[in-house]
């Protein structure tokens, strides 16, 4: 991250490299999700999902996001409110968090979500990892992933701040002046 952050053309490229580095360091990733809240009139934030080497980007709609069942019953809400890591073995049903059962049905054995240590603690900034390894992650693998999240966090926050600045300038000055 330290040597390649400036060379990565965008957050998606940085995130792909981040996932590859975790795997190279022995963290058995199956799925990783980076969720970042931005400031935009139409969306509450963006997300990147890395699944077995393929990245999908998306945006969450703003309208009613914080009251939908998908958010209320999600690990994201739990991490947003507690600012603590959320960790679940997926060896049994978890009716309180439907995402756990969805991932379990797809073959995941453990799920961990980390809050990213942004300076702006009022903004959602999370990254989750899931594995298909029997027995899930070891404590050492989770600790390594957590240290890596701390290193990636300033780069992700820089991306969010740039996106917010872009959105504000475009809204108040127009796209040409905003650029």
CNS distance restraints for C-alpha pairs under 8 A (distance, minus, plus):
assign (resid   1 and name CA) (resid   5 and name CA) 5.31 0.50 0.50
assign (resid   1 and name CA) (resid  14 and name CA) 7.95 0.50 0.50
assign (resid   1 and name CA) (resid  18 and name CA) 7.02 0.50 0.50
assign (resid   1 and name CA) (resid 151 and name CA) 7.14 0.50 0.50
assign (resid   1 and name CA) (resid 152 and name CA) 6.84 0.50 0.50
assign (resid   3 and name CA) (resid   7 and name CA) 7.89 0.50 0.50
assign (resid   4 and name CA) (resid   8 and name CA) 6.15 0.50 0.50
assign (resid   4 and name CA) (resid  14 and name CA) 7.84 0.50 0.50
assign (resid   5 and name CA) (resid  14 and name CA) 6.58 0.50 0.50
assign (resid   5 and name CA) (resid 155 and name CA) 7.31 0.50 0.50
assign (resid   8 and name CA) (resid  13 and name CA) 5.70 0.50 0.50
assign (resid   8 and name CA) (resid  14 and name CA) 5.39 0.50 0.50
assign (resid   9 and name CA) (resid  13 and name CA) 6.44 0.50 0.50
assign (resid   9 and name CA) (resid  14 and name CA) 7.66 0.50 0.50
assign (resid  10 and name CA) (resid  14 and name CA) 6.39 0.50 0.50
assign (resid  11 and name CA) (resid  15 and name CA) 5.94 0.50 0.50
assign (resid  11 and name CA) (resid 156 and name CA) 7.09 0.50 0.50
assign (resid  11 and name CA) (resid 159 and name CA) 6.89 0.50 0.50
assign (resid  12 and name CA) (resid  16 and name CA) 6.19 0.50 0.50
assign (resid  12 and name CA) (resid  48 and name CA) 7.20 0.50 0.50
assign (resid  12 and name CA) (resid  55 and name CA) 7.68 0.50 0.50
assign (resid  13 and name CA) (resid  17 and name CA) 6.29 0.50 0.50
assign (resid  14 and name CA) (resid  18 and name CA) 6.05 0.50 0.50
assign (resid  15 and name CA) (resid  19 and name CA) 6.22 0.50 0.50
assign (resid  16 and name CA) (resid  20 and name CA) 6.25 0.50 0.50
assign (resid  16 and name CA) (resid  50 and name CA) 7.31 0.50 0.50
assign (resid  16 and name CA) (resid  53 and name CA) 7.62 0.50 0.50
assign (resid  16 and name CA) (resid  55 and name CA) 7.32 0.50 0.50
assign (resid  17 and name CA) (resid  21 and name CA) 6.05 0.50 0.50
assign (resid  18 and name CA) (resid  22 and name CA) 6.32 0.50 0.50
assign (resid  18 and name CA) (resid 152 and name CA) 7.88 0.50 0.50
assign (resid  19 and name CA) (resid  23 and name CA) 6.34 0.50 0.50
assign (resid  19 and name CA) (resid  29 and name CA) 7.67 0.50 0.50
assign (resid  19 and name CA) (resid  32 and name CA) 7.54 0.50 0.50
assign (resid  19 and name CA) (resid  50 and name CA) 7.68 0.50 0.50
assign (resid  20 and name CA) (resid  24 and name CA) 6.15 0.50 0.50
assign (resid  21 and name CA) (resid  25 and name CA) 6.16 0.50 0.50
assign (resid  22 and name CA) (resid  26 and name CA) 6.49 0.50 0.50
assign (resid  22 and name CA) (resid  27 and name CA) 5.41 0.50 0.50
assign (resid  22 and name CA) (resid  28 and name CA) 7.94 0.50 0.50
assign (resid  22 and name CA) (resid  29 and name CA) 7.72 0.50 0.50
assign (resid  22 and name CA) (resid 145 and name CA) 6.99 0.50 0.50
assign (resid  22 and name CA) (resid 148 and name CA) 7.88 0.50 0.50
assign (resid  23 and name CA) (resid  27 and name CA) 4.87 0.50 0.50
assign (resid  23 and name CA) (resid  28 and name CA) 5.80 0.50 0.50
assign (resid  23 and name CA) (resid  29 and name CA) 6.32 0.50 0.50
assign (resid  26 and name CA) (resid 141 and name CA) 7.26 0.50 0.50
assign (resid  27 and name CA) (resid 137 and name CA) 7.62 0.50 0.50
assign (resid  27 and name CA) (resid 141 and name CA) 5.51 0.50 0.50
assign (resid  27 and name CA) (resid 142 and name CA) 7.92 0.50 0.50
assign (resid  27 and name CA) (resid 144 and name CA) 7.92 0.50 0.50
assign (resid  27 and name CA) (resid 145 and name CA) 7.37 0.50 0.50
assign (resid  28 and name CA) (resid 131 and name CA) 6.00 0.50 0.50
assign (resid  28 and name CA) (resid 132 and name CA) 7.77 0.50 0.50
assign (resid  28 and name CA) (resid 133 and name CA) 6.90 0.50 0.50
assign (resid  28 and name CA) (resid 137 and name CA) 7.44 0.50 0.50
assign (resid  29 and name CA) (resid  52 and name CA) 7.62 0.50 0.50
assign (resid  29 and name CA) (resid 129 and name CA) 6.56 0.50 0.50
assign (resid  29 and name CA) (resid 130 and name CA) 6.00 0.50 0.50
assign (resid  29 and name CA) (resid 131 and name CA) 5.05 0.50 0.50
assign (resid  29 and name CA) (resid 132 and name CA) 7.68 0.50 0.50
assign (resid  30 and name CA) (resid  51 and name CA) 6.01 0.50 0.50
assign (resid  30 and name CA) (resid  52 and name CA) 5.47 0.50 0.50
assign (resid  30 and name CA) (resid 108 and name CA) 7.65 0.50 0.50
assign (resid  30 and name CA) (resid 129 and name CA) 7.58 0.50 0.50
assign (resid  30 and name CA) (resid 130 and name CA) 5.67 0.50 0.50
assign (resid  30 and name CA) (resid 131 and name CA) 4.68 0.50 0.50
assign (resid  30 and name CA) (resid 132 and name CA) 6.09 0.50 0.50
assign (resid  31 and name CA) (resid  49 and name CA) 7.11 0.50 0.50
assign (resid  31 and name CA) (resid  50 and name CA) 5.55 0.50 0.50
assign (resid  31 and name CA) (resid  51 and name CA) 4.47 0.50 0.50
assign (resid  31 and name CA) (resid  52 and name CA) 6.39 0.50 0.50
assign (resid  31 and name CA) (resid 129 and name CA) 5.81 0.50 0.50
assign (resid  31 and name CA) (resid 130 and name CA) 5.11 0.50 0.50
assign (resid  31 and name CA) (resid 131 and name CA) 6.67 0.50 0.50
assign (resid  32 and name CA) (resid  49 and name CA) 5.74 0.50 0.50
assign (resid  32 and name CA) (resid  50 and name CA) 5.00 0.50 0.50
assign (resid  32 and name CA) (resid  51 and name CA) 6.54 0.50 0.50
assign (resid  32 and name CA) (resid 127 and name CA) 7.10 0.50 0.50
assign (resid  32 and name CA) (resid 128 and name CA) 5.42 0.50 0.50
assign (resid  32 and name CA) (resid 129 and name CA) 4.44 0.50 0.50
assign (resid  32 and name CA) (resid 130 and name CA) 6.33 0.50 0.50
assign (resid  33 and name CA) (resid  47 and name CA) 6.89 0.50 0.50
assign (resid  33 and name CA) (resid  48 and name CA) 5.65 0.50 0.50
assign (resid  33 and name CA) (resid  49 and name CA) 4.43 0.50 0.50
assign (resid  33 and name CA) (resid  50 and name CA) 6.24 0.50 0.50
assign (resid  33 and name CA) (resid 127 and name CA) 5.46 0.50 0.50
assign (resid  33 and name CA) (resid 128 and name CA) 5.10 0.50 0.50
assign (resid  33 and name CA) (resid 129 and name CA) 6.65 0.50 0.50
assign (resid  34 and name CA) (resid  47 and name CA) 5.40 0.50 0.50
assign (resid  34 and name CA) (resid  48 and name CA) 5.14 0.50 0.50
assign (resid  34 and name CA) (resid  49 and name CA) 6.51 0.50 0.50
assign (resid  34 and name CA) (resid 125 and name CA) 7.74 0.50 0.50
assign (resid  34 and name CA) (resid 126 and name CA) 5.95 0.50 0.50
assign (resid  34 and name CA) (resid 127 and name CA) 4.38 0.50 0.50
assign (resid  34 and name CA) (resid 128 and name CA) 6.62 0.50 0.50
assign (resid  35 and name CA) (resid  45 and name CA) 7.22 0.50 0.50
assign (resid  35 and name CA) (resid  46 and name CA) 6.03 0.50 0.50
assign (resid  35 and name CA) (resid  47 and name CA) 4.40 0.50 0.50
assign (resid  35 and name CA) (resid  48 and name CA) 6.69 0.50 0.50
assign (resid  35 and name CA) (resid 124 and name CA) 7.26 0.50 0.50
assign (resid  35 and name CA) (resid 125 and name CA) 5.78 0.50 0.50
assign (resid  35 and name CA) (resid 126 and name CA) 5.23 0.50 0.50
assign (resid  35 and name CA) (resid 127 and name CA) 6.15 0.50 0.50
assign (resid  36 and name CA) (resid  45 and name CA) 5.46 0.50 0.50
assign (resid  36 and name CA) (resid  46 and name CA) 5.44 0.50 0.50
assign (resid  36 and name CA) (resid  47 and name CA) 6.16 0.50 0.50
assign (resid  36 and name CA) (resid 123 and name CA) 7.81 0.50 0.50
assign (resid  36 and name CA) (resid 124 and name CA) 5.77 0.50 0.50
assign (resid  36 and name CA) (resid 125 and name CA) 4.68 0.50 0.50
assign (resid  36 and name CA) (resid 126 and name CA) 6.64 0.50 0.50
assign (resid  36 and name CA) (resid 160 and name CA) 7.13 0.50 0.50
assign (resid  37 and name CA) (resid  44 and name CA) 5.73 0.50 0.50
assign (resid  37 and name CA) (resid  45 and name CA) 3.95 0.50 0.50
assign (resid  37 and name CA) (resid  46 and name CA) 6.41 0.50 0.50
assign (resid  37 and name CA) (resid 123 and name CA) 5.78 0.50 0.50
assign (resid  37 and name CA) (resid 124 and name CA) 5.00 0.50 0.50
assign (resid  37 and name CA) (resid 125 and name CA) 6.35 0.50 0.50
assign (resid  37 and name CA) (resid 160 and name CA) 7.53 0.50 0.50
assign (resid  38 and name CA) (resid  43 and name CA) 7.77 0.50 0.50
assign (resid  38 and name CA) (resid  44 and name CA) 6.08 0.50 0.50
assign (resid  38 and name CA) (resid  45 and name CA) 4.79 0.50 0.50
assign (resid  38 and name CA) (resid  46 and name CA) 7.21 0.50 0.50
assign (resid  38 and name CA) (resid 123 and name CA) 7.68 0.50 0.50
assign (resid  38 and name CA) (resid 160 and name CA) 6.05 0.50 0.50
assign (resid  38 and name CA) (resid 161 and name CA) 7.93 0.50 0.50
assign (resid  38 and name CA) (resid 163 and name CA) 7.05 0.50 0.50
assign (resid  38 and name CA) (resid 164 and name CA) 6.07 0.50 0.50
assign (resid  39 and name CA) (resid  43 and name CA) 7.67 0.50 0.50
assign (resid  39 and name CA) (resid  44 and name CA) 6.77 0.50 0.50
assign (resid  39 and name CA) (resid  45 and name CA) 7.35 0.50 0.50
assign (resid  39 and name CA) (resid 163 and name CA) 7.89 0.50 0.50
assign (resid  39 and name CA) (resid 164 and name CA) 5.39 0.50 0.50
assign (resid  39 and name CA) (resid 167 and name CA) 7.21 0.50 0.50
assign (resid  40 and name CA) (resid  44 and name CA) 6.65 0.50 0.50
assign (resid  40 and name CA) (resid  45 and name CA) 7.79 0.50 0.50
assign (resid  40 and name CA) (resid 164 and name CA) 7.33 0.50 0.50
assign (resid  40 and name CA) (resid 167 and name CA) 6.35 0.50 0.50
assign (resid  41 and name CA) (resid  62 and name CA) 7.27 0.50 0.50
assign (resid  42 and name CA) (resid  61 and name CA) 6.19 0.50 0.50
assign (resid  42 and name CA) (resid  62 and name CA) 5.52 0.50 0.50
assign (resid  42 and name CA) (resid  63 and name CA) 7.55 0.50 0.50
assign (resid  43 and name CA) (resid  59 and name CA) 6.30 0.50 0.50
assign (resid  43 and name CA) (resid  60 and name CA) 5.50 0.50 0.50
assign (resid  43 and name CA) (resid  61 and name CA) 4.35 0.50 0.50
assign (resid  43 and name CA) (resid  62 and name CA) 4.34 0.50 0.50
assign (resid  43 and name CA) (resid  63 and name CA) 7.77 0.50 0.50
assign (resid  44 and name CA) (resid  59 and name CA) 7.46 0.50 0.50
assign (resid  44 and name CA) (resid  60 and name CA) 5.64 0.50 0.50
assign (resid  44 and name CA) (resid  61 and name CA) 5.77 0.50 0.50
assign (resid  44 and name CA) (resid  62 and name CA) 4.44 0.50 0.50
assign (resid  44 and name CA) (resid  65 and name CA) 7.34 0.50 0.50
assign (resid  45 and name CA) (resid  59 and name CA) 5.68 0.50 0.50
assign (resid  45 and name CA) (resid  60 and name CA) 5.54 0.50 0.50
assign (resid  45 and name CA) (resid  61 and name CA) 7.62 0.50 0.50
assign (resid  45 and name CA) (resid  62 and name CA) 7.83 0.50 0.50
assign (resid  46 and name CA) (resid  57 and name CA) 7.42 0.50 0.50
assign (resid  46 and name CA) (resid  58 and name CA) 5.70 0.50 0.50
assign (resid  46 and name CA) (resid  59 and name CA) 4.20 0.50 0.50
assign (resid  46 and name CA) (resid  60 and name CA) 6.15 0.50 0.50
assign (resid  47 and name CA) (resid  57 and name CA) 5.79 0.50 0.50
assign (resid  47 and name CA) (resid  58 and name CA) 5.34 0.50 0.50
assign (resid  47 and name CA) (resid  59 and name CA) 6.01 0.50 0.50
assign (resid  47 and name CA) (resid  60 and name CA) 7.72 0.50 0.50
assign (resid  48 and name CA) (resid  55 and name CA) 6.53 0.50 0.50
assign (resid  48 and name CA) (resid  56 and name CA) 5.70 0.50 0.50
assign (resid  48 and name CA) (resid  57 and name CA) 4.56 0.50 0.50
assign (resid  48 and name CA) (resid  58 and name CA) 6.52 0.50 0.50
assign (resid  49 and name CA) (resid  54 and name CA) 7.97 0.50 0.50
assign (resid  49 and name CA) (resid  55 and name CA) 5.43 0.50 0.50
assign (resid  49 and name CA) (resid  56 and name CA) 5.16 0.50 0.50
assign (resid  49 and name CA) (resid  57 and name CA) 6.44 0.50 0.50
assign (resid  50 and name CA) (resid  54 and name CA) 5.46 0.50 0.50
assign (resid  50 and name CA) (resid  55 and name CA) 4.38 0.50 0.50
assign (resid  50 and name CA) (resid  56 and name CA) 6.56 0.50 0.50
assign (resid  51 and name CA) (resid  55 and name CA) 6.42 0.50 0.50
assign (resid  60 and name CA) (resid  65 and name CA) 7.77 0.50 0.50
assign (resid  61 and name CA) (resid  65 and name CA) 6.72 0.50 0.50
assign (resid  64 and name CA) (resid  68 and name CA) 6.45 0.50 0.50
assign (resid  65 and name CA) (resid  71 and name CA) 6.79 0.50 0.50
assign (resid  66 and name CA) (resid  71 and name CA) 6.04 0.50 0.50
assign (resid  66 and name CA) (resid  72 and name CA) 6.85 0.50 0.50
assign (resid  67 and name CA) (resid  71 and name CA) 6.80 0.50 0.50
assign (resid  67 and name CA) (resid  72 and name CA) 6.27 0.50 0.50
assign (resid  68 and name CA) (resid  72 and name CA) 6.10 0.50 0.50
assign (resid  69 and name CA) (resid  73 and name CA) 5.72 0.50 0.50
assign (resid  70 and name CA) (resid  74 and name CA) 6.10 0.50 0.50
assign (resid  71 and name CA) (resid  76 and name CA) 6.94 0.50 0.50
assign (resid  71 and name CA) (resid  77 and name CA) 6.11 0.50 0.50
assign (resid  72 and name CA) (resid  77 and name CA) 6.13 0.50 0.50
assign (resid  73 and name CA) (resid  77 and name CA) 7.26 0.50 0.50
assign (resid  73 and name CA) (resid  96 and name CA) 6.55 0.50 0.50
assign (resid  73 and name CA) (resid  97 and name CA) 5.30 0.50 0.50
assign (resid  73 and name CA) (resid  98 and name CA) 7.02 0.50 0.50
assign (resid  74 and name CA) (resid  78 and name CA) 6.74 0.50 0.50
assign (resid  74 and name CA) (resid  97 and name CA) 5.71 0.50 0.50
assign (resid  74 and name CA) (resid  98 and name CA) 7.45 0.50 0.50
assign (resid  74 and name CA) (resid  99 and name CA) 6.93 0.50 0.50
assign (resid  75 and name CA) (resid  79 and name CA) 6.09 0.50 0.50
assign (resid  75 and name CA) (resid  86 and name CA) 6.71 0.50 0.50
assign (resid  75 and name CA) (resid  97 and name CA) 7.08 0.50 0.50
assign (resid  75 and name CA) (resid 113 and name CA) 7.06 0.50 0.50
assign (resid  76 and name CA) (resid  80 and name CA) 5.89 0.50 0.50
assign (resid  76 and name CA) (resid 113 and name CA) 7.72 0.50 0.50
assign (resid  76 and name CA) (resid 124 and name CA) 7.94 0.50 0.50
assign (resid  76 and name CA) (resid 126 and name CA) 7.17 0.50 0.50
assign (resid  77 and name CA) (resid  81 and name CA) 6.07 0.50 0.50
assign (resid  78 and name CA) (resid  82 and name CA) 6.02 0.50 0.50
assign (resid  78 and name CA) (resid  83 and name CA) 7.93 0.50 0.50
assign (resid  78 and name CA) (resid  86 and name CA) 7.45 0.50 0.50
assign (resid  79 and name CA) (resid  83 and name CA) 5.01 0.50 0.50
assign (resid  79 and name CA) (resid  84 and name CA) 5.60 0.50 0.50
assign (resid  79 and name CA) (resid  85 and name CA) 6.46 0.50 0.50
assign (resid  79 and name CA) (resid  86 and name CA) 6.50 0.50 0.50
assign (resid  79 and name CA) (resid 113 and name CA) 7.45 0.50 0.50
assign (resid  79 and name CA) (resid 114 and name CA) 7.25 0.50 0.50
assign (resid  79 and name CA) (resid 115 and name CA) 6.20 0.50 0.50
assign (resid  79 and name CA) (resid 126 and name CA) 7.77 0.50 0.50
assign (resid  80 and name CA) (resid 115 and name CA) 7.38 0.50 0.50
assign (resid  80 and name CA) (resid 124 and name CA) 6.22 0.50 0.50
assign (resid  83 and name CA) (resid 115 and name CA) 5.86 0.50 0.50
assign (resid  84 and name CA) (resid 114 and name CA) 6.98 0.50 0.50
assign (resid  84 and name CA) (resid 115 and name CA) 6.45 0.50 0.50
assign (resid  85 and name CA) (resid 112 and name CA) 7.08 0.50 0.50
assign (resid  85 and name CA) (resid 113 and name CA) 5.71 0.50 0.50
assign (resid  85 and name CA) (resid 114 and name CA) 4.70 0.50 0.50
assign (resid  85 and name CA) (resid 115 and name CA) 6.37 0.50 0.50
assign (resid  86 and name CA) (resid 112 and name CA) 5.56 0.50 0.50
assign (resid  86 and name CA) (resid 113 and name CA) 5.08 0.50 0.50
assign (resid  86 and name CA) (resid 114 and name CA) 6.62 0.50 0.50
assign (resid  87 and name CA) (resid 110 and name CA) 7.61 0.50 0.50
assign (resid  87 and name CA) (resid 111 and name CA) 5.85 0.50 0.50
assign (resid  87 and name CA) (resid 112 and name CA) 4.34 0.50 0.50
assign (resid  87 and name CA) (resid 113 and name CA) 6.51 0.50 0.50
assign (resid  88 and name CA) (resid 100 and name CA) 7.95 0.50 0.50
assign (resid  88 and name CA) (resid 110 and name CA) 5.80 0.50 0.50
assign (resid  88 and name CA) (resid 111 and name CA) 5.38 0.50 0.50
assign (resid  88 and name CA) (resid 112 and name CA) 6.42 0.50 0.50
assign (resid  89 and name CA) (resid 109 and name CA) 6.08 0.50 0.50
assign (resid  89 and name CA) (resid 110 and name CA) 4.37 0.50 0.50
assign (resid  89 and name CA) (resid 111 and name CA) 6.49 0.50 0.50
assign (resid  89 and name CA) (resid 135 and name CA) 7.96 0.50 0.50
assign (resid  89 and name CA) (resid 136 and name CA) 6.78 0.50 0.50
assign (resid  90 and name CA) (resid  94 and name CA) 7.87 0.50 0.50
assign (resid  90 and name CA) (resid 100 and name CA) 6.75 0.50 0.50
assign (resid  90 and name CA) (resid 101 and name CA) 7.59 0.50 0.50
assign (resid  90 and name CA) (resid 104 and name CA) 5.78 0.50 0.50
assign (resid  90 and name CA) (resid 108 and name CA) 6.80 0.50 0.50
assign (resid  90 and name CA) (resid 109 and name CA) 4.77 0.50 0.50
assign (resid  90 and name CA) (resid 110 and name CA) 5.09 0.50 0.50
assign (resid  90 and name CA) (resid 111 and name CA) 7.23 0.50 0.50
assign (resid  91 and name CA) (resid 104 and name CA) 7.70 0.50 0.50
assign (resid  91 and name CA) (resid 109 and name CA) 6.33 0.50 0.50
assign (resid  91 and name CA) (resid 110 and name CA) 7.93 0.50 0.50
assign (resid  93 and name CA) (resid 100 and name CA) 7.55 0.50 0.50
assign (resid  93 and name CA) (resid 101 and name CA) 5.89 0.50 0.50
assign (resid  94 and name CA) (resid  98 and name CA) 6.63 0.50 0.50
assign (resid  94 and name CA) (resid 100 and name CA) 6.13 0.50 0.50
assign (resid  94 and name CA) (resid 101 and name CA) 6.10 0.50 0.50
assign (resid  95 and name CA) (resid 101 and name CA) 7.33 0.50 0.50
assign (resid  97 and name CA) (resid 101 and name CA) 7.48 0.50 0.50
assign (resid  98 and name CA) (resid 102 and name CA) 6.46 0.50 0.50
assign (resid  99 and name CA) (resid 103 and name CA) 6.19 0.50 0.50
assign (resid 100 and name CA) (resid 104 and name CA) 6.02 0.50 0.50
assign (resid 100 and name CA) (resid 111 and name CA) 7.53 0.50 0.50
assign (resid 101 and name CA) (resid 105 and name CA) 6.08 0.50 0.50
assign (resid 102 and name CA) (resid 106 and name CA) 6.52 0.50 0.50
assign (resid 103 and name CA) (resid 107 and name CA) 6.49 0.50 0.50
assign (resid 103 and name CA) (resid 108 and name CA) 5.39 0.50 0.50
assign (resid 104 and name CA) (resid 108 and name CA) 4.76 0.50 0.50
assign (resid 104 and name CA) (resid 109 and name CA) 6.34 0.50 0.50
assign (resid 107 and name CA) (resid 132 and name CA) 5.87 0.50 0.50
assign (resid 108 and name CA) (resid 130 and name CA) 6.39 0.50 0.50
assign (resid 108 and name CA) (resid 131 and name CA) 5.41 0.50 0.50
assign (resid 108 and name CA) (resid 132 and name CA) 4.43 0.50 0.50
assign (resid 108 and name CA) (resid 133 and name CA) 7.66 0.50 0.50
assign (resid 109 and name CA) (resid 130 and name CA) 7.41 0.50 0.50
assign (resid 109 and name CA) (resid 131 and name CA) 5.87 0.50 0.50
assign (resid 109 and name CA) (resid 132 and name CA) 5.13 0.50 0.50
assign (resid 109 and name CA) (resid 133 and name CA) 6.40 0.50 0.50
assign (resid 109 and name CA) (resid 134 and name CA) 6.43 0.50 0.50
assign (resid 109 and name CA) (resid 135 and name CA) 6.51 0.50 0.50
assign (resid 109 and name CA) (resid 136 and name CA) 5.19 0.50 0.50
assign (resid 110 and name CA) (resid 130 and name CA) 5.57 0.50 0.50
assign (resid 110 and name CA) (resid 131 and name CA) 5.67 0.50 0.50
assign (resid 110 and name CA) (resid 132 and name CA) 7.25 0.50 0.50
assign (resid 110 and name CA) (resid 135 and name CA) 7.67 0.50 0.50
assign (resid 110 and name CA) (resid 136 and name CA) 4.85 0.50 0.50
assign (resid 110 and name CA) (resid 137 and name CA) 6.76 0.50 0.50
assign (resid 111 and name CA) (resid 128 and name CA) 7.13 0.50 0.50
assign (resid 111 and name CA) (resid 129 and name CA) 5.85 0.50 0.50
assign (resid 111 and name CA) (resid 130 and name CA) 4.40 0.50 0.50
assign (resid 111 and name CA) (resid 131 and name CA) 6.89 0.50 0.50
assign (resid 112 and name CA) (resid 128 and name CA) 5.44 0.50 0.50
assign (resid 112 and name CA) (resid 129 and name CA) 5.35 0.50 0.50
assign (resid 112 and name CA) (resid 130 and name CA) 6.39 0.50 0.50
assign (resid 112 and name CA) (resid 142 and name CA) 7.91 0.50 0.50
assign (resid 113 and name CA) (resid 126 and name CA) 6.73 0.50 0.50
assign (resid 113 and name CA) (resid 127 and name CA) 5.67 0.50 0.50
assign (resid 113 and name CA) (resid 128 and name CA) 3.94 0.50 0.50
assign (resid 113 and name CA) (resid 129 and name CA) 6.39 0.50 0.50
assign (resid 114 and name CA) (resid 126 and name CA) 5.61 0.50 0.50
assign (resid 114 and name CA) (resid 127 and name CA) 5.38 0.50 0.50
assign (resid 114 and name CA) (resid 128 and name CA) 6.01 0.50 0.50
assign (resid 114 and name CA) (resid 146 and name CA) 6.98 0.50 0.50
assign (resid 114 and name CA) (resid 149 and name CA) 7.66 0.50 0.50
assign (resid 115 and name CA) (resid 125 and name CA) 6.06 0.50 0.50
assign (resid 115 and name CA) (resid 126 and name CA) 4.58 0.50 0.50
assign (resid 115 and name CA) (resid 127 and name CA) 6.64 0.50 0.50
assign (resid 116 and name CA) (resid 125 and name CA) 5.33 0.50 0.50
assign (resid 116 and name CA) (resid 126 and name CA) 5.27 0.50 0.50
assign (resid 116 and name CA) (resid 127 and name CA) 6.88 0.50 0.50
assign (resid 116 and name CA) (resid 149 and name CA) 6.51 0.50 0.50
assign (resid 116 and name CA) (resid 150 and name CA) 6.59 0.50 0.50
assign (resid 116 and name CA) (resid 153 and name CA) 5.59 0.50 0.50
assign (resid 117 and name CA) (resid 121 and name CA) 7.50 0.50 0.50
assign (resid 117 and name CA) (resid 125 and name CA) 7.82 0.50 0.50
assign (resid 117 and name CA) (resid 150 and name CA) 6.52 0.50 0.50
assign (resid 117 and name CA) (resid 153 and name CA) 6.21 0.50 0.50
assign (resid 118 and name CA) (resid 125 and name CA) 7.12 0.50 0.50
assign (resid 118 and name CA) (resid 153 and name CA) 6.49 0.50 0.50
assign (resid 118 and name CA) (resid 154 and name CA) 6.95 0.50 0.50
assign (resid 118 and name CA) (resid 157 and name CA) 6.25 0.50 0.50
assign (resid 127 and name CA) (resid 149 and name CA) 7.51 0.50 0.50
assign (resid 131 and name CA) (resid 136 and name CA) 6.17 0.50 0.50
assign (resid 131 and name CA) (resid 137 and name CA) 7.06 0.50 0.50
assign (resid 132 and name CA) (resid 136 and name CA) 6.84 0.50 0.50
assign (resid 133 and name CA) (resid 137 and name CA) 7.28 0.50 0.50
assign (resid 137 and name CA) (resid 141 and name CA) 6.01 0.50 0.50
assign (resid 137 and name CA) (resid 142 and name CA) 6.51 0.50 0.50
assign (resid 138 and name CA) (resid 142 and name CA) 6.45 0.50 0.50
assign (resid 139 and name CA) (resid 143 and name CA) 6.15 0.50 0.50
assign (resid 140 and name CA) (resid 144 and name CA) 6.12 0.50 0.50
assign (resid 141 and name CA) (resid 145 and name CA) 6.16 0.50 0.50
assign (resid 142 and name CA) (resid 146 and name CA) 6.09 0.50 0.50
assign (resid 143 and name CA) (resid 147 and name CA) 6.27 0.50 0.50
assign (resid 144 and name CA) (resid 148 and name CA) 6.22 0.50 0.50
assign (resid 145 and name CA) (resid 149 and name CA) 6.14 0.50 0.50
assign (resid 146 and name CA) (resid 150 and name CA) 6.43 0.50 0.50
assign (resid 147 and name CA) (resid 151 and name CA) 6.56 0.50 0.50
assign (resid 148 and name CA) (resid 152 and name CA) 6.25 0.50 0.50
assign (resid 149 and name CA) (resid 153 and name CA) 5.88 0.50 0.50
assign (resid 150 and name CA) (resid 154 and name CA) 7.73 0.50 0.50
assign (resid 151 and name CA) (resid 155 and name CA) 8.00 0.50 0.50
assign (resid 152 and name CA) (resid 156 and name CA) 6.33 0.50 0.50
assign (resid 153 and name CA) (resid 157 and name CA) 6.05 0.50 0.50
assign (resid 154 and name CA) (resid 158 and name CA) 6.05 0.50 0.50
assign (resid 155 and name CA) (resid 159 and name CA) 6.35 0.50 0.50
assign (resid 156 and name CA) (resid 160 and name CA) 6.35 0.50 0.50
assign (resid 157 and name CA) (resid 161 and name CA) 6.12 0.50 0.50
assign (resid 158 and name CA) (resid 162 and name CA) 6.14 0.50 0.50
assign (resid 159 and name CA) (resid 163 and name CA) 6.15 0.50 0.50
assign (resid 160 and name CA) (resid 164 and name CA) 6.14 0.50 0.50
assign (resid 161 and name CA) (resid 165 and name CA) 6.14 0.50 0.50
assign (resid 162 and name CA) (resid 166 and name CA) 6.08 0.50 0.50
assign (resid 163 and name CA) (resid 167 and name CA) 6.14 0.50 0.50
assign (resid 164 and name CA) (resid 168 and name CA) 6.15 0.50 0.50
assign (resid 165 and name CA) (resid 169 and name CA) 6.04 0.50 0.50
assign (resid 166 and name CA) (resid 170 and name CA) 6.00 0.50 0.50
assign (resid 166 and name CA) (resid 178 and name CA) 6.30 0.50 0.50
assign (resid 166 and name CA) (resid 179 and name CA) 7.32 0.50 0.50
assign (resid 167 and name CA) (resid 171 and name CA) 6.09 0.50 0.50
assign (resid 168 and name CA) (resid 172 and name CA) 6.15 0.50 0.50
assign (resid 168 and name CA) (resid 178 and name CA) 8.00 0.50 0.50
assign (resid 169 and name CA) (resid 173 and name CA) 5.38 0.50 0.50
assign (resid 169 and name CA) (resid 174 and name CA) 6.78 0.50 0.50
assign (resid 169 and name CA) (resid 175 and name CA) 7.57 0.50 0.50
assign (resid 169 and name CA) (resid 177 and name CA) 7.39 0.50 0.50
assign (resid 169 and name CA) (resid 178 and name CA) 4.54 0.50 0.50
assign (resid 169 and name CA) (resid 179 and name CA) 7.91 0.50 0.50
assign (resid 170 and name CA) (resid 174 and name CA) 4.46 0.50 0.50
assign (resid 170 and name CA) (resid 175 and name CA) 4.65 0.50 0.50
assign (resid 170 and name CA) (resid 176 and name CA) 7.70 0.50 0.50
assign (resid 170 and name CA) (resid 177 and name CA) 7.23 0.50 0.50
assign (resid 170 and name CA) (resid 178 and name CA) 4.58 0.50 0.50
assign (resid 170 and name CA) (resid 179 and name CA) 7.57 0.50 0.50
assign (resid 171 and name CA) (resid 175 and name CA) 7.64 0.50 0.50
assign (resid 173 and name CA) (resid 177 and name CA) 5.66 0.50 0.50
assign (resid 173 and name CA) (resid 178 and name CA) 5.90 0.50 0.50
assign (resid 174 and name CA) (resid 178 and name CA) 5.73 0.50 0.50
assign (resid 175 and name CA) (resid 179 and name CA) 6.12 0.50 0.50
